[in-house]
Amino acid sequence: MRLSQLTLTDFRSYAHAQLQLQPGPNVLLGFNGVGKTNIAEAIGYLSTLSSHRVSQDGPLVRHGEKQAIIRADAHRGARQALLEVEINPGRSNRARINRGNPVRATDVLGILRTVLFAPEDLELIKGGPTLRRRLFDDLAVQLRPSLGRVRLDYEKVLKQRNALLKSIRHEGFTSTHEATLAVWDHQLSEAGAHLLKARLEMLTALRPHVATAYEQLSGSVRTARVQYVSSLEEDLPQDSLSASETGDGVAGDASRPDVSALETLTRQELASLMLQRLQGSRRAERDRAMTLVGPHRDDVNFSLDQVPVKGFASHGETWSFALALRLGAYRVMVDDDPEEGARPVLILDDVFAELDARRRRRLAELAAEAEQLIVTAAVDDDVPEALLGNALRVESVDQISQVSVHEQP
């Protein structure tokens, strides 16, 4: 996949910007603050309908304006589509495909696939579980766009169920409350099991690619491991838990302590298990006025061999692991659709400056296989020379120009 032209209207710092993109590497060069990352963010948003920098759409619209528009010509082999997304904070976002009538923004999901790595991805390792859950949800939605609706349904039911639990704490528990909770329990279990199963499938597909990418980037003999930690696992029989849960190295697959017993369950079994856990947590949930069971409470552990990355890995190891997660996601997408011209656009936002020469070289070698690569950098010398064939100088929010890699700003 690739983009040939990108147009931004009132997006972030850009009143209007248009740039031509080529197959292969495209390097956006410019001082910090001139808007390079805004371009990378816009491409990622067109693919996922979310930003890697903020959780709400408001900051994406230029100050003083009510709407931002991202428009791009997307190519998949010989096929081409003109994609347009309207970002309307406080209202429903809309989209157009090939200049057609407005449709739901979610209708563009799956047309353009991207993988974006940025310094913010270090928070995948260092931060809280929300970003780690989102990593798997975003990947699942790109591969199976219908999951976007499942995720919205889960969030809607969760919000309503939490509102009911808060009401119970203030008003007291009645038979009417119990009946309503039972309805929400079933709906939350069905949507939650669908979402959880998708995450676990992504995990199974991602795990070997993360291990390979980490080894290629770092040259380390240590194995990068990824393990899902679910609020449902408390109800699993002890002898079915993974070795890392029991600590004895016997249960589950002793050779793969990162593999959870949940990964063997069907979606129906997960829904049944979640329903049991919700019913068993009723008293605690009433006391705390919140839903304590479900995918929104889960986490993902990252480790090198048996040592957690968070708090124990070096700066270089942490960067390599975060990069490996994104490169692993890229490989999962390639495996999902190996057709020529279907490889996702790979975006590396301000990455090379943080890497030593060896990791820069290895990352450049791995990234070179992308049909289209978007790189942002403040300094030419940070980018390996092999990637500098098509360089664009971003000098200000209204000036983006083709340049020689040796030109000084």
C-alpha positions as CSV (number, residue, x, y, z in Angstrom):
1,M,0.0,0.0,0.0
2,R,1.0,3.6,-0.5
3,L,-0.2,7.1,-0.7
4,S,0.5,9.3,-3.7
5,Q,-0.9,12.6,-2.4
6,L,-1.9,13.8,1.0
7,T,-3.9,17.0,1.6
8,L,-4.6,18.5,5.0
9,T,-7.2,21.2,5.8
10,D,-7.2,22.8,9.2
11,F,-5.4,19.8,10.7
12,R,-3.2,20.7,13.7
13,S,-0.9,23.5,12.6
14,Y,-1.9,23.3,8.9
15,A,-4.5,25.6,7.4
16,H,-3.8,23.9,4.1
17,A,-1.0,21.6,3.1
18,Q,-0.5,19.3,0.1
19,L,2.4,16.9,-0.5
20,Q,3.3,14.3,-3.0
21,L,4.6,11.0,-1.8
22,Q,6.6,8.3,-3.6
23,P,6.9,4.5,-3.3
24,G,9.7,3.5,-1.1
25,P,11.3,5.9,1.5
26,N,9.9,9.4,2.0
27,V,11.9,11.4,4.6
28,L,10.4,14.6,6.1
29,L,13.2,16.8,7.3
30,G,12.9,19.9,9.5
31,F,13.5,21.5,12.8
32,N,11.4,20.4,15.8
33,G,8.0,22.2,15.9
34,V,7.5,22.8,12.2
35,G,4.9,20.1,11.8
36,K,6.6,16.9,10.6
37,T,4.9,14.8,13.2
38,N,1.5,16.3,12.3
39,I,1.9,14.8,8.9
40,A,2.7,11.4,10.3
41,E,-0.2,11.6,12.7
42,A,-2.6,12.5,9.9
43,I,-1.6,9.4,7.8
44,G,-2.0,7.2,10.9
45,Y,-5.4,8.7,11.6
46,L,-6.7,8.1,8.1
47,S,-5.9,4.4,8.8
48,T,-7.1,3.9,12.4
49,L,-9.3,6.9,13.2
50,S,-7.2,7.6,16.2
51,S,-4.1,9.6,17.1
52,H,-0.9,8.2,18.6
53,R,-0.5,11.5,20.5
54,V,-3.9,12.3,22.0
55,S,-7.0,10.4,23.0
56,Q,-9.6,13.0,21.9
57,D,-10.1,14.6,18.5
58,G,-10.3,18.2,19.7
59,P,-6.6,19.0,19.5
60,L,-6.4,17.7,15.9
61,V,-8.5,20.7,14.6
62,R,-6.6,23.9,14.0
63,H,-7.2,26.5,16.7
64,G,-10.3,28.5,16.0
65,E,-11.8,26.1,13.5
66,K,-14.6,23.6,13.9
67,Q,-13.5,20.8,11.5
68,A,-10.4,19.2,10.1
69,I,-10.1,17.3,6.8
70,I,-7.6,14.6,5.8
71,R,-7.7,13.6,2.2
72,A,-5.4,11.1,0.4
73,D,-5.0,9.0,-2.7
74,A,-4.4,5.5,-1.5
75,H,-3.1,2.7,-3.7
76,R,-3.2,-1.0,-3.3
77,G,-1.5,-2.6,-6.2
78,A,-3.3,-1.4,-9.3
79,R,-6.3,-0.2,-7.3
80,Q,-6.8,3.3,-6.2
81,A,-9.1,5.0,-3.7
82,L,-9.6,8.6,-2.7
83,L,-10.2,8.7,1.0
84,E,-11.4,11.7,3.0
85,V,-12.1,11.9,6.7
86,E,-13.8,14.9,8.4
87,I,-12.9,15.3,12.0
88,N,-15.7,17.0,13.9
89,P,-15.0,17.2,17.6
90,G,-18.2,16.9,19.7
91,R,-20.1,15.5,16.7
92,S,-19.9,12.3,14.5
93,N,-16.9,12.2,12.2
94,R,-17.7,11.5,8.6
95,A,-15.9,10.1,5.6
96,R,-16.1,10.0,1.8
97,I,-14.7,7.3,-0.5
98,N,-14.0,8.2,-4.1
99,R,-16.0,11.4,-3.7
100,G,-19.1,9.5,-2.8
101,N,-21.8,10.6,-0.4
102,P,-20.8,11.0,3.3
103,V,-20.6,7.8,5.2
104,R,-19.7,6.8,8.8
105,A,-16.0,7.4,9.4
106,T,-15.6,3.7,10.4
107,D,-16.4,2.8,6.8
108,V,-12.9,3.7,5.8
109,L,-11.3,1.3,8.2
110,G,-9.4,-1.5,6.5
111,I,-8.8,0.4,3.2
112,L,-5.5,1.9,4.2
113,R,-3.2,-0.1,6.6
114,T,-0.4,1.6,8.4
115,V,2.0,0.9,11.2
116,L,3.4,3.9,13.1
117,F,6.2,4.0,15.5
118,A,6.9,7.2,17.5
119,P,8.8,8.1,20.8
120,E,5.4,8.0,22.5
121,D,5.5,4.2,22.0
122,L,8.0,3.9,24.9
123,E,4.9,4.4,27.1
124,L,3.8,1.0,25.8
125,I,6.6,-0.3,28.1
126,K,6.7,2.3,30.8
127,G,3.1,3.5,31.1
128,G,-0.2,2.1,32.2
129,P,-2.2,-0.7,30.6
130,T,-4.5,1.5,28.5
131,L,-1.9,1.9,25.7
132,R,-1.0,-1.8,25.7
133,R,-4.7,-2.8,25.4
134,R,-5.0,-0.2,22.6
135,L,-2.0,-1.7,20.7
136,F,-3.9,-5.0,20.3
137,D,-7.3,-3.4,19.7
138,D,-6.0,-1.1,16.9
139,L,-4.2,-4.0,15.2
140,A,-7.3,-6.2,15.4
141,V,-9.5,-3.4,14.0
142,Q,-7.1,-2.8,11.1
143,L,-7.2,-6.4,10.2
144,R,-10.9,-6.9,10.9
145,P,-12.7,-3.6,10.6
146,S,-16.0,-4.9,12.0
147,L,-14.3,-5.1,15.3
148,G,-14.4,-1.4,15.5
149,R,-18.2,-1.6,16.1
150,V,-17.7,-4.3,18.7
151,R,-15.2,-2.1,20.6
152,L,-17.7,0.8,20.5
153,D,-20.5,-1.5,21.7
154,Y,-18.4,-2.8,24.6
155,E,-17.5,0.7,25.7
156,K,-21.2,1.8,25.5
157,V,-22.5,-1.1,27.6
158,L,-19.6,-0.7,30.0
159,K,-20.5,3.0,30.5
160,Q,-24.1,2.2,31.1
161,R,-23.3,-0.6,33.5
162,N,-21.0,1.6,35.5
163,A,-23.7,4.3,35.7
164,L,-26.1,1.7,37.1
165,L,-23.6,0.6,39.7
166,K,-23.1,4.2,40.8
167,S,-26.8,4.6,41.1
168,I,-27.0,1.5,43.2
169,R,-24.5,2.8,45.6
170,H,-26.5,6.0,46.1
171,E,-30.0,4.6,46.0
172,G,-29.6,1.1,47.5
173,F,-29.9,-2.3,45.7
174,T,-33.3,-3.5,44.5
175,S,-34.7,-6.3,42.5
176,T,-35.1,-3.9,39.6
177,H,-31.4,-3.2,39.8
178,E,-30.6,-6.9,39.8
179,A,-32.7,-7.5,36.7
180,T,-31.1,-4.6,34.8
181,L,-27.6,-5.7,35.8
182,A,-28.4,-9.2,34.5
183,V,-29.2,-7.7,31.1
184,W,-26.0,-5.6,31.1
185,D,-24.0,-8.7,32.2
186,H,-25.0,-10.7,29.2
187,Q,-24.4,-7.9,26.7
188,L,-21.1,-7.0,28.2
189,S,-20.0,-10.7,28.2
190,E,-20.9,-11.1,24.6
191,A,-19.1,-8.0,23.4
192,G,-16.2,-8.5,25.9
193,A,-15.6,-12.1,24.7
194,H,-15.6,-10.9,21.1
195,L,-13.0,-8.2,21.9
196,L,-10.9,-10.5,24.1
197,K,-10.8,-13.3,21.5
198,A,-9.6,-10.8,18.9
199,R,-6.8,-9.6,21.2
200,L,-5.7,-13.1,22.0
201,E,-5.6,-14.0,18.3
202,M,-3.5,-10.9,17.7
203,L,-1.2,-11.9,20.5
204,T,-0.8,-15.4,19.1
205,A,0.1,-14.0,15.7
206,L,2.3,-11.2,17.1
207,R,4.4,-13.1,19.6
208,P,6.9,-14.9,17.2
209,H,7.4,-11.7,15.1
210,V,8.2,-9.6,18.2
211,A,10.8,-12.1,19.3
212,T,12.4,-12.2,15.8
213,A,12.3,-8.4,15.4
214,Y,13.9,-7.9,18.8
215,E,16.7,-10.3,18.0
216,Q,17.3,-8.6,14.6
217,L,17.3,-5.1,16.1
218,S,19.4,-5.7,19.2
219,G,21.5,-8.7,18.3
220,S,20.6,-10.1,21.7
221,V,20.3,-13.8,22.5
222,R,17.6,-12.9,25.0
223,T,14.0,-13.8,24.0
224,A,11.4,-11.1,23.8
225,R,8.2,-12.4,25.4
226,V,4.6,-11.1,25.4
227,Q,2.0,-12.4,27.9
228,Y,-1.7,-11.4,28.3
229,V,-2.9,-10.9,31.8
230,S,-6.7,-11.1,32.1
231,S,-9.2,-10.3,34.9
232,L,-10.9,-13.6,33.8
233,E,-8.1,-15.9,34.8
234,E,-8.9,-16.0,38.4
235,D,-11.7,-18.5,37.6
236,L,-9.6,-20.8,35.6
237,P,-8.6,-24.1,37.2
238,Q,-5.2,-23.9,38.7
239,D,-3.9,-26.8,36.7
240,S,-4.8,-25.0,33.4
241,L,-2.9,-21.8,34.2
242,S,0.3,-21.0,32.3
243,A,3.6,-21.8,34.0
244,S,4.3,-18.2,34.7
245,E,1.1,-18.0,36.7
246,T,1.7,-21.1,38.8
247,G,5.4,-20.6,39.1
248,D,6.2,-24.3,38.9
249,G,7.0,-24.5,35.2
250,V,4.7,-27.5,34.8
251,A,1.2,-26.3,34.0
252,G,0.3,-25.1,30.5
253,D,3.2,-25.1,28.0
254,A,6.3,-25.2,30.2
255,S,8.5,-24.2,27.2
256,R,6.4,-21.1,26.6
257,P,5.6,-19.5,29.9
258,D,4.1,-16.5,28.2
259,V,1.2,-18.6,26.7
260,S,-2.0,-18.2,28.7
261,A,-4.7,-20.8,29.1
262,L,-7.2,-18.3,27.8
263,E,-5.8,-18.6,24.3
264,T,-7.2,-22.1,24.0
265,L,-10.8,-21.1,24.8
266,T,-13.5,-20.3,22.2
267,R,-15.4,-17.1,22.1
268,Q,-18.4,-18.8,23.6
269,E,-16.3,-20.2,26.4
270,L,-14.8,-16.8,27.1
271,A,-18.3,-15.2,27.2
272,S,-19.5,-17.9,29.7
273,L,-16.4,-17.4,31.8
274,M,-16.8,-13.6,31.8
275,L,-20.5,-13.9,32.8
276,Q,-19.5,-16.1,35.7
277,R,-16.9,-13.7,36.8
278,L,-19.3,-10.7,36.6
279,Q,-21.9,-12.6,38.7
280,G,-19.2,-13.6,41.2
281,S,-18.0,-10.0,41.6
282,R,-21.4,-8.5,42.2
283,R,-20.8,-7.5,45.9
284,A,-17.3,-6.0,45.2
285,E,-18.7,-4.1,42.2
286,R,-21.6,-2.6,44.2
287,D,-19.1,-1.5,46.9
288,R,-16.8,0.2,44.4
289,A,-19.4,1.3,41.9
290,M,-17.5,0.1,38.9
291,T,-17.2,-3.0,36.6
292,L,-14.2,-5.0,37.8
293,V,-14.2,-7.8,35.2
294,G,-13.6,-7.6,31.4
295,P,-11.1,-6.6,28.7
296,H,-11.0,-3.0,30.1
297,R,-9.3,-4.4,33.2
298,D,-6.7,-6.5,31.4
299,D,-3.0,-5.9,30.8
300,V,0.0,-7.2,28.8
301,N,3.3,-8.1,30.2
302,F,6.6,-7.7,28.3
303,S,9.7,-9.5,29.3
304,L,13.2,-10.5,28.1
305,D,13.4,-14.2,29.0
306,Q,11.8,-14.1,32.5
307,V,12.9,-10.5,33.4
308,P,10.2,-7.7,33.0
309,V,11.2,-5.0,30.5
310,K,9.5,-2.3,32.6
311,G,11.9,-1.2,35.4
312,F,14.7,-3.6,34.5
313,A,15.6,-3.1,30.8
314,S,18.2,-0.6,29.7
315,H,17.2,2.4,27.6
316,G,18.4,0.7,24.4
317,E,16.6,-2.6,25.3
318,T,13.4,-0.6,25.9
319,W,13.6,1.2,22.6
320,S,14.3,-2.1,20.8
321,F,11.4,-3.8,22.5
322,A,9.0,-1.0,21.6
323,L,10.2,-1.0,18.0
324,A,9.9,-4.8,17.9
325,L,6.2,-4.5,18.9
326,R,5.5,-2.2,15.9
327,L,7.6,-4.2,13.5
328,G,5.9,-7.4,14.7
329,A,2.5,-5.7,14.0
330,Y,3.8,-4.9,10.5
331,R,4.7,-8.6,9.9
332,V,1.3,-9.7,11.2
333,M,-0.4,-7.5,8.6
334,V,1.8,-8.8,5.8
335,D,1.0,-12.4,6.8
336,D,-2.7,-11.5,6.9
337,D,-2.7,-10.2,3.3
338,P,0.5,-11.4,1.4
339,E,-0.8,-10.1,-1.9
340,E,1.6,-8.0,-3.8
341,G,0.9,-4.3,-3.2
342,A,-0.9,-4.9,0.1
343,R,1.9,-4.3,2.6
344,P,1.0,-1.5,5.1
345,V,2.6,1.9,5.0
346,L,5.3,2.0,7.6
347,I,5.8,5.3,9.5
348,L,8.8,6.0,11.7
349,D,8.3,9.3,13.5
350,D,11.5,10.8,15.0
351,V,13.0,7.4,15.7
352,F,16.6,7.3,14.4
353,A,17.9,10.1,16.6
354,E,17.4,7.9,19.7
355,L,19.2,4.8,18.3
356,D,22.9,4.0,18.1
357,A,24.6,3.4,14.8
358,R,24.1,-0.4,14.9
359,R,20.4,-0.2,15.6
360,R,19.9,2.5,13.0
361,R,21.4,0.3,10.4
362,R,19.4,-2.7,11.3
363,L,16.1,-0.7,11.5
364,A,16.8,0.7,8.1
365,E,17.4,-2.8,6.7
366,L,14.1,-4.0,8.2
367,A,12.1,-1.0,7.1
368,A,13.4,-1.1,3.5
369,E,11.0,-3.9,2.7
370,A,8.0,-1.6,3.1
371,E,6.3,-0.6,-0.2
372,Q,6.1,2.9,1.3
373,L,8.1,4.2,4.3
374,I,7.5,7.6,5.9
375,V,10.3,8.9,8.1
376,T,10.5,12.2,10.1
377,A,13.8,13.6,11.3
378,A,15.2,16.9,12.5
379,V,18.8,16.2,11.3
380,D,19.7,14.7,8.0
381,D,22.6,12.8,9.5
382,D,20.3,10.9,11.9
383,V,18.8,9.0,8.9
384,P,20.7,6.2,7.2
385,E,21.8,7.4,3.7
386,A,20.0,4.4,2.1
387,L,16.7,6.0,3.0
388,L,17.3,9.5,1.8
389,G,16.3,9.1,-1.8
390,N,13.1,11.2,-1.6
391,A,13.5,14.0,1.0
392,L,11.0,16.7,1.7
393,R,12.1,19.8,3.7
394,V,9.3,20.9,6.1
395,E,10.3,24.5,6.8
396,S,7.1,25.8,8.2
397,V,3.4,25.1,8.3
398,D,2.9,26.5,4.8
399,Q,6.1,25.4,3.1
400,I,7.0,21.8,2.2
401,S,9.5,21.3,-0.6
402,Q,11.5,18.7,-2.4
403,V,15.2,19.1,-1.5
404,S,18.6,17.6,-2.0
405,V,19.7,15.7,1.1
406,H,22.7,17.9,1.3
407,E,20.7,21.2,1.2
408,Q,20.8,23.3,4.4
409,P,17.6,24.7,5.8
